[in-house]
Amino acid sequence: MGRAFKFGFLLFVASSIKFSFSFAKEPINALASTRDIASDHPVSVEQVVASGDLGFTNVGNLAYSVTIQVNGVPFQVILDTGIGDSFLDPLSVASPPDFFYTGFNSSADFGPTVDFNGTIVLADVTIGPYTIKNQAMLLAPNSTSGSPIFNGLMGIAGVARTHSPSRSSIFKTLANTSFAENGIPVLQNLFEHQPNVSDFISILLSRSPLADQFTDGGVLAISEVVEDLAGVLSLPPLESPVSDVWDVIVDGLYVNGQFVSGVSNLTAEFKAENKLSLPEGSMLAQLDTGGAIVLAPVQIVNAIYGNIPGAVPTQNITGEADGFVLPCDTKINITWSINGFLYPMDPADVIDATTDDDGNLFCFGTILAHTLLNKDMDIGSNFLRNVYAVYDFGDPDAIFVKPSVRLLSITDPETAFVEFDSFMLQLILALEASDQSNATSTAALPVFTGSVPPVTLTSVNIDDPIQTAAITPIPLNANSRIAGALSDDGSEAVDLSTVNRNSTIILALVVVVLVMLLVVIALAVKANRANKGYRAVPSTTHFGTTKLFEADPEPYSTPYDSRPSDTRAYRSGALRADV
């Protein structure tokens, strides 16, 4: 991958957000039930093996992909909870498979600047142990041109068969045709035709400091949960306020102990249509595994980064403020309040590092400003790495399907604060090594092929109250260890002797790491230690939308002594990218 690929990819994500859809519901009678039209190519699902390798891969914390077999040919596709469409680039694999062409074309709208036009085809799609026969997908030749990290995208947001909310352009195009059932998204077709398979997936995303490298993605499981984290099912499900997608209500954020309420830009028409009433200061947010960052109102972004010494505001390609270039030692404590629950965010997920085409290092905030349609926030994988998530698809036969999600916090804020400097040092060293080697993946498939830490999964019927009642609840943040294990891929240490750029930042981080180690030792000896790095927020088990928050009068702040060697280049718009 190119040296500037990382930031360019993030800007691509930010500029191609998937909310340009119109959510006006068509009359229910306008669409025939998918069961009412006979198909010459009926959908069926079979379990071909007891368990299958999903090839779950983390690409430098930018994207998470899964291996699917399409008529026997492997494709590595980004897993995206934010949309219902799936597309393939047949030219990105050495030997494209044969397809059945439906004769219908579609334009899969992935945002205001990304619009994939292609033809809808049918193919047998295998994911894990299951094969979905005659699944409809969009062929988009050259859609991944220049990207070495994926061969397509698999959208898993749902669609109700009794209405057309435009979550899937494929579904909408094929409605009222003999291919209507084929156009239902991949996982929904799987659950529909495997009634004994509980209709949920669970995702535990890994975190890796290895820039531009494929590492283990964590855990992706169909109708199974990690045995040690099965207590997630004892948590109340957070039902989406909006149909067909996993939306949650963000009450606000604690930034270094200071509570920051939100600003909602939802229109009165949208709220009336969805019977949505948000408490003042709350925001509607979508959980989006297909996004690498968080997109939020500009007021939130400014509250997080605006007061940091040395922070440099940036603009997007339209000249609007969108984020900040930051000193690379910036350490921010953020705790999210979502539907009344608190979720600490690892400081390593609030900032990221990359290099420009000349190899100059810079760091930037991973929460960017963006105005969204019918959403206030898009919560990407940088937050989702801090939770173990169970995505329940809901009842597909409901008029308006409202899926739900269970989120288990797995980040210990004190540990994350202490480990931040070491993580950033590893990240910067990995970037240096990547720049010097200018290495790109030569694998036939962009998938992680190394060893994976053993994880025991258990099958659960999420709709069976007897099974779920038998699960022992676990305390929040008690299982950060397993997530940490998933982040360790056993790679060899970077050779420090090869590093010859950005030495000031690297040496500063080395000193900080050594100091933090001494601090940890000292804290371990003192039985009654005081945590000066993380200011705790009020603990709560309240489930709902009424906030019981008070601003901390003495928020934590940290000195920022070191600075990137040159930030002037980024003031003039070097962060803008052609997308």
C-alpha positions in Angstrom: 0.0 0.0 0.0 1.2 3.5 -0.8 2.5 5.7 2.0 -0.3 8.2 1.7 -2.9 5.5 1.2 -4.1 5.5 4.8 -5.2 9.1 5.1 -6.5 9.1 1.5 -8.6 6.0 2.4 -10.0 7.7 5.5 -10.9 10.8 3.4 -12.5 8.5 0.9 -14.6 7.0 3.6 -15.5 10.4 5.0 -16.5 11.8 1.6 -18.5 8.7 0.5 -20.8 8.3 3.5 -23.8 6.2 2.8 -26.6 8.5 3.8 -27.6 10.1 0.5 -30.6 7.7 0.4 -34.2 8.9 0.5 -36.0 7.1 3.3 -39.5 7.9 2.1 -41.5 4.7 2.4 -43.4 3.4 -0.6 -46.9 2.1 0.0 -46.8 -1.4 1.3 -48.9 -2.6 -1.6 -46.5 -1.2 -4.1 -44.2 -4.2 -3.5 -45.3 -7.7 -3.9 -44.1 -10.2 -1.2 -41.0 -11.9 -2.3 -42.8 -15.2 -1.7 -45.6 -14.4 -4.1 -43.5 -14.4 -7.3 -42.1 -17.7 -8.6 -38.4 -17.7 -9.4 -36.7 -19.7 -12.0 -33.6 -19.5 -9.8 -34.9 -20.0 -6.2 -32.7 -19.1 -3.3 -31.7 -22.0 -1.0 -29.1 -22.3 1.7 -27.1 -25.3 2.8 -24.5 -25.9 5.4 -21.6 -27.3 3.5 -19.2 -27.9 6.4 -19.4 -27.9 10.2 -17.5 -24.7 10.4 -15.8 -22.5 7.8 -12.9 -20.1 7.7 -14.2 -16.6 7.4 -10.8 -15.1 6.7 -11.6 -12.2 9.0 -8.9 -9.6 8.4 -7.9 -6.2 9.8 -6.2 -3.9 7.3 -4.2 -1.5 9.3 -7.3 -0.5 11.3 -8.7 1.0 8.1 -11.2 -1.8 7.2 -12.3 -5.2 8.2 -12.9 -7.8 5.5 -14.2 -11.3 5.2 -13.5 -14.1 2.7 -16.5 -15.3 0.6 -16.5 -17.8 -2.1 -18.4 -16.7 -5.2 -19.1 -19.8 -7.5 -15.9 -21.2 -5.9 -13.7 -18.2 -6.4 -12.5 -16.4 -3.3 -13.2 -12.6 -2.9 -12.1 -10.6 0.1 -15.0 -8.1 0.8 -15.4 -5.4 3.4 -18.0 -6.2 6.0 -20.4 -3.2 6.2 -23.3 -2.9 8.7 -24.2 0.4 7.2 -25.8 -0.7 3.9 -27.7 -3.6 2.3 -26.0 -3.8 -1.1 -23.1 -6.0 -2.0 -20.8 -5.6 -4.9 -17.9 -7.4 -6.5 -15.0 -6.2 -8.7 -14.6 -9.2 -11.1 -11.4 -7.7 -12.5 -9.7 -7.7 -9.1 -9.3 -11.5 -9.0 -7.1 -13.6 -11.2 -9.8 -15.9 -12.6 -13.3 -14.3 -12.4 -16.1 -16.8 -12.0 -19.0 -17.3 -14.3 -22.2 -15.6 -13.3 -25.9 -15.7 -14.2 -26.9 -12.3 -15.6 -30.4 -11.2 -14.6 -30.6 -8.5 -17.3 -31.1 -5.8 -14.7 -28.7 -3.0 -14.0 -28.4 -1.0 -10.8 -26.6 1.9 -9.3 -25.4 1.1 -5.8 -25.3 4.5 -4.1 -22.5 4.5 -1.5 -22.6 8.2 -1.0 -22.6 11.5 -2.8 -19.3 10.9 -4.5 -19.3 7.1 -4.8 -21.8 5.6 -7.2 -21.1 2.1 -8.5 -23.0 1.3 -11.8 -23.2 -2.3 -12.9 -25.3 -5.3 -13.7 -27.0 -7.5 -11.2 -25.9 -11.1 -11.3 -26.7 -14.3 -9.5 -24.1 -16.6 -7.9 -23.6 -19.2 -5.2 -22.1 -17.3 -2.3 -20.3 -19.2 0.5 -19.6 -17.4 3.8 -18.2 -19.6 6.6 -20.0 -22.9 6.6 -23.0 -21.7 4.6 -23.7 -21.5 0.9 -26.5 -19.2 -0.3 -27.5 -20.3 -3.8 -28.6 -17.8 -6.4 -27.7 -14.7 -4.3 -28.0 -11.4 -6.2 -24.9 -9.2 -6.2 -23.8 -6.2 -8.2 -20.9 -6.5 -10.6 -18.8 -3.3 -10.6 -15.7 -3.7 -12.7 -12.7 -1.6 -11.7 -14.5 -0.4 -8.6 -11.5 -1.4 -6.4 -9.0 -0.2 -9.0 -5.8 1.0 -7.2 -6.8 -0.5 -3.9 -4.9 -3.5 -2.7 -7.1 -4.2 0.3 -10.4 -5.7 -1.0 -12.2 -7.2 -3.9 -15.7 -5.9 -3.1 -18.1 -5.1 -0.3 -20.8 -7.1 1.5 -23.5 -5.0 3.0 -25.4 -6.7 5.8 -28.0 -4.0 6.8 -31.5 -5.5 6.5 -34.5 -4.8 4.4 -38.1 -5.6 5.2 -39.8 -7.4 2.4 -43.1 -5.5 3.0 -41.7 -2.1 2.1 -38.8 -0.5 0.2 -36.6 1.8 2.3 -33.8 2.0 -0.3 -31.3 0.4 2.0 -30.5 -1.9 -0.9 -30.7 -0.7 -4.5 -30.4 -4.3 -5.6 -33.5 -5.3 -3.6 -35.4 -2.3 -4.9 -34.5 -3.0 -8.5 -35.5 -6.6 -8.4 -38.7 -6.1 -6.4 -41.8 -7.2 -8.4 -39.6 -9.4 -10.6 -39.0 -13.1 -10.6 -35.7 -12.3 -8.9 -37.2 -10.5 -5.9 -36.1 -13.1 -3.4 -32.6 -13.2 -4.9 -32.2 -9.5 -4.1 -32.6 -9.8 -0.4 -29.2 -9.1 1.3 -26.8 -12.1 1.8 -27.2 -12.7 5.6 -30.9 -12.1 5.6 -31.3 -14.8 2.9 -29.1 -17.1 5.0 -31.3 -16.7 8.1 -34.5 -16.9 6.1 -33.6 -20.3 4.7 -31.9 -21.7 7.8 -34.7 -21.4 10.4 -32.6 -23.3 13.0 -29.9 -20.6 12.8 -30.5 -17.7 15.1 -30.5 -14.5 13.1 -27.6 -12.6 14.7 -23.9 -12.1 14.2 -21.3 -11.1 16.8 -18.2 -9.0 16.1 -15.1 -8.4 18.1 -12.7 -6.1 16.2 -9.0 -6.3 16.8 -6.6 -3.4 17.1 -3.2 -3.4 15.4 -0.3 -1.0 15.4 1.1 -2.6 12.2 0.4 0.0 9.6 -0.3 -1.1 6.0 -0.4 -4.8 7.0 -3.0 -7.5 7.1 -3.5 -8.8 10.6 -6.1 -11.0 12.4 -9.5 -9.2 12.3 -10.7 -10.5 15.6 -13.8 -12.6 15.9 -16.7 -12.7 13.4 -19.3 -15.3 14.2 -22.7 -16.2 12.7 -25.3 -17.2 15.4 -22.5 -17.7 17.9 -20.8 -15.7 20.7 -17.4 -15.9 22.3 -17.8 -18.2 25.2 -15.9 -16.0 27.6 -18.0 -13.0 26.6 -21.4 -14.7 26.4 -22.6 -12.3 29.1 -23.2 -9.8 26.4 -26.5 -11.6 25.8 -27.6 -10.7 29.4 -27.5 -7.0 28.4 -30.7 -5.3 27.3 -30.9 -5.1 23.5 -30.7 -1.5 22.1 -33.5 -1.5 19.6 -32.9 0.8 16.6 -35.2 3.8 16.5 -35.1 3.5 12.7 -36.0 0.5 10.6 -33.5 -1.8 8.8 -30.3 -0.5 10.3 -28.4 -0.5 13.6 -28.9 3.0 14.9 -28.4 4.0 18.6 -29.0 7.2 20.6 -25.9 8.9 21.7 -26.6 10.9 24.9 -23.3 12.7 24.7 -19.6 12.2 25.4 -17.2 12.8 28.3 -14.0 14.4 27.0 -11.3 14.3 29.6 -14.1 14.2 32.2 -16.1 17.1 30.8 -19.5 16.2 29.5 -20.3 17.4 26.0 -23.9 17.2 24.8 -24.7 16.8 21.2 -26.5 18.8 18.5 -29.1 17.0 16.3 -29.7 18.1 12.7 -32.5 15.7 12.0 -35.4 17.3 10.2 -38.9 17.4 11.6 -40.2 15.5 8.6 -37.7 12.6 9.3 -38.5 12.4 13.0 -42.3 12.5 12.3 -42.0 9.8 9.6 -40.0 7.5 12.0 -42.0 8.5 15.1 -38.7 9.5 16.6 -38.3 11.7 19.6 -34.8 12.5 20.8 -34.1 14.1 24.2 -32.4 17.5 24.0 -28.7 17.1 23.4 -29.0 13.5 22.1 -28.0 12.4 18.6 -29.0 9.6 16.3 -26.0 7.5 15.3 -25.4 4.5 13.0 -23.0 1.7 13.9 -21.0 1.2 10.7 -18.3 -1.4 10.5 -17.6 -0.3 6.9 -16.3 3.1 8.2 -12.9 3.5 9.8 -13.7 6.7 11.7 -16.4 8.6 13.5 -18.3 11.3 11.7 -20.0 13.8 13.9 -21.3 17.3 14.1 -18.6 20.0 13.9 -19.4 21.1 17.5 -18.5 17.7 18.8 -15.2 17.6 16.9 -14.2 21.0 18.1 -15.0 20.1 21.7 -12.7 17.0 21.4 -9.7 18.5 19.6 -10.1 22.3 19.5 -8.4 23.1 22.8 -5.4 20.9 22.3 -2.1 22.9 22.1 -0.6 22.5 18.7 -3.8 21.2 17.0 -4.2 22.5 13.4 -7.7 22.6 11.9 -8.1 21.1 8.5 -10.7 21.4 5.7 -12.3 18.9 3.4 -12.4 19.2 -0.4 -15.3 21.6 -0.3 -13.5 23.9 2.1 -15.5 23.0 5.2 -13.8 22.4 8.5 -13.6 18.7 9.1 -10.8 17.8 11.6 -7.5 18.4 13.2 -3.8 17.6 12.7 -2.5 16.8 16.1 0.8 16.4 18.1 1.5 12.7 18.0 1.6 12.5 21.8 -2.0 13.7 22.1 -3.8 11.5 24.6 -7.5 12.1 25.0 -9.9 10.2 27.3 -13.3 9.9 25.8 -16.3 8.0 27.3 -19.4 7.6 25.2 -22.9 7.5 26.7 -25.1 5.4 24.4 -28.7 4.7 25.5 -27.7 5.4 29.1 -24.6 3.0 29.1 -21.0 4.2 29.3 -18.4 3.1 26.9 -14.8 4.2 27.3 -12.8 4.7 24.1 -9.1 3.7 23.9 -7.0 6.9 23.4 -5.3 5.0 20.6 -8.6 5.1 18.6 -9.0 8.8 19.0 -5.8 9.7 17.1 -4.0 8.0 14.2 -0.7 8.5 12.3 0.3 8.3 8.7 2.9 9.7 6.4 2.7 11.9 3.3 4.3 11.1 -0.1 7.6 12.4 1.2 7.7 10.2 4.2 6.9 13.0 6.7 4.9 11.8 9.7 1.8 13.5 10.9 -1.0 12.5 13.3 -4.7 13.4 13.0 -7.9 13.0 14.9 -10.1 10.1 13.9 -13.4 11.9 14.7 -14.2 14.1 11.8 -16.9 16.7 11.2 -19.5 15.8 8.6 -23.1 16.7 8.0 -25.1 13.6 7.4 -28.6 13.1 6.0 -31.0 11.4 8.4 -28.3 10.8 10.9 -26.3 12.9 13.3 -23.3 10.5 13.6 -21.7 7.6 11.8 -19.8 5.5 14.3 -17.1 3.5 12.6 -14.6 0.9 13.6 -12.4 3.2 15.7 -15.2 3.2 18.3 -16.4 -0.3 17.6 -13.0 -1.8 18.6 -14.0 -0.9 22.1 -17.1 -3.1 22.3 -18.1 -6.6 21.7 -21.2 -6.3 19.6 -24.1 -8.6 18.9 -26.2 -7.5 15.9 -29.7 -8.9 15.9 -31.5 -8.7 12.6 -35.0 -8.6 14.0 -38.1 -9.9 12.4 -37.8 -9.7 8.6 -41.5 -10.0 8.1 -42.3 -6.9 10.1 -43.6 -3.9 8.2 -40.7 -1.9 9.5 -37.9 -4.0 10.8 -36.2 -2.6 13.8 -33.0 -4.6 14.5 -31.2 -4.3 17.8 -27.7 -4.5 19.1 -26.1 -5.5 22.4 -22.8 -3.7 23.2 -20.4 -4.9 25.8 -17.6 -2.5 26.8 -14.2 -4.2 26.7 -11.9 -1.3 27.2 -10.3 -0.7 30.6 -9.7 3.1 30.5 -6.8 3.0 33.0 -4.9 0.3 31.1 -5.6 1.9 27.8 -4.2 5.2 29.0 -1.0 3.6 30.2 -0.5 1.6 27.0 -1.2 4.5 24.6 2.4 5.7 24.3 3.7 2.2 23.6 1.0 1.6 21.0 1.8 4.9 19.2 5.5 4.1 19.2 4.8 0.8 17.6 2.6 2.4 15.0 5.1 5.1 14.1 7.9 2.5 13.8 5.7 0.4 11.6 5.0 3.4 9.4 8.7 4.1 9.1 9.5 0.5 8.1 6.6 0.5 5.6 8.0 3.7 4.0 11.5 2.4 3.7 10.5 -0.9 2.2 7.7 0.6 0.1 6.2 -2.8 0.5 2.9 -3.9 -1.0 1.0 -7.1 -0.5 1.8 -9.7 -3.1 -0.8 -12.1 -1.8 -3.3 -13.4 -4.4 -6.0 -12.5 -1.9 -5.7 -9.5 0.5 -6.3 -11.7 3.6 -4.4 -12.4 6.8 -2.9 -15.8 6.7 -1.0 -16.0 10.0 -1.9 -17.7 13.2 -5.0 -16.8 15.0 -5.4 -16.9 18.8 -7.8 -19.7 19.9 -11.3 -18.5 20.8 -14.1 -20.8 21.9 -17.5 -20.0 20.3 -20.9 -21.2 21.5 -24.1 -21.4 19.6 -27.1 -19.6 21.1 -30.7 -19.1 20.1 -31.0 -15.4 20.9 -34.8 -15.6 20.9 -34.9 -18.4 23.5 -35.5 -16.8 26.9 -34.5 -20.0 28.6 -31.1 -20.1 26.9 -30.4 -16.4 27.4 -31.6 -16.5 31.1 -29.0 -19.2 31.8 -26.1 -17.0 30.7 -24.1 -15.6 33.6 -23.8 -11.8 33.4 -20.2 -10.5 33.4 -19.1 -7.1 34.7 -18.2 -4.4 32.1 -14.6 -4.0 31.2 -13.7 -7.4 32.8 -12.7 -8.9 29.5 -10.4 -6.5 27.9 -7.7 -9.2 28.1 -9.3 -11.2 25.3 -9.5 -8.2 23.0 -5.8 -7.5 23.7 -4.9 -11.0 22.8 -6.7 -10.6 19.5 -4.5 -7.6 18.8 -1.3 -9.5 19.2 -0.4 -11.2 16.0 3.1 -12.4 17.1 4.9 -10.3 14.5 8.6 -9.7 15.0 9.7 -6.4 16.5 10.7 -3.5 14.2 14.4 -3.1 13.8 15.1 0.4 15.3 18.4 0.6 13.4 16.5 1.2 10.2 14.6 4.2 11.4 16.1 7.5 10.1 13.1 9.9 9.9 10.9 11.6 12.5 13.5 10.7 15.2 12.4 13.5 17.5 8.9 12.2 17.8 10.1 8.6 18.2 12.6 9.4 20.8 10.1 11.5 22.7 7.7 8.5 22.7 10.4 6.1 23.8 11.1 8.4 26.8 7.4 8.6 27.6 7.0 4.8 27.4 9.9 4.3 29.8 8.5 6.9 32.2 5.1 5.2 32.0 6.6 1.9 32.9 8.1 3.4 36.0 4.8 4.9 36.9 3.1 1.6 36.5 5.6 -0.1 38.8 5.1 2.7 41.4 1.3 2.4 41.1 1.5 -1.3 41.6 3.4 -0.9 44.9 1.0 1.7 46.3 -2.2 0.2 47.5 -4.1 3.4 47.6 -3.0 4.9 44.3 -4.6 7.9 42.6 -5.2 7.9 38.9 -4.0 11.2 37.5 -4.3 10.0 33.9 -7.9 9.1 33.6 -10.8 11.0 35.3 -13.6 8.5 35.9 -17.1 9.3 34.9 -20.1 8.4 37.0 -20.9 4.7 36.8 -24.5 3.9 35.8 -26.6 1.0 34.8 -29.5 3.2 33.7 -31.1 2.1 30.5 -32.9 4.9 28.7 -32.5 8.3 27.4 -32.8 10.5 30.5 -29.3 11.8 31.3 -28.0 12.2 34.8 -24.8 14.0 34.0 -22.8 16.8 35.5 -19.8 18.5 34.0 -16.5 17.8 35.8 -15.2 21.1 37.1 -11.6 20.0 36.8 -11.2 18.0 33.6 -7.9 16.3 33.1 -5.4 17.9 30.7 -2.0 16.7 29.7 1.0 18.8 28.5 1.9 18.4 24.9 5.6 19.1 24.8 6.6 17.5 21.5 5.2 18.6 18.1 5.3 17.2 14.6 8.4 18.6 12.9 6.3 20.6 10.4 2.6 21.3 10.5 2.7 24.3 8.1 2.2 22.1 5.1 -1.1 20.9 6.4 -2.5 24.3 7.1 -2.8 25.1 3.5 -4.9 22.1 2.7 -2.5 19.2 2.3 -5.0 17.1 4.1 -7.4 17.5 1.2 -7.4 14.6 -1.1 -8.9 13.9 -4.5 -11.5 11.2 -4.1 
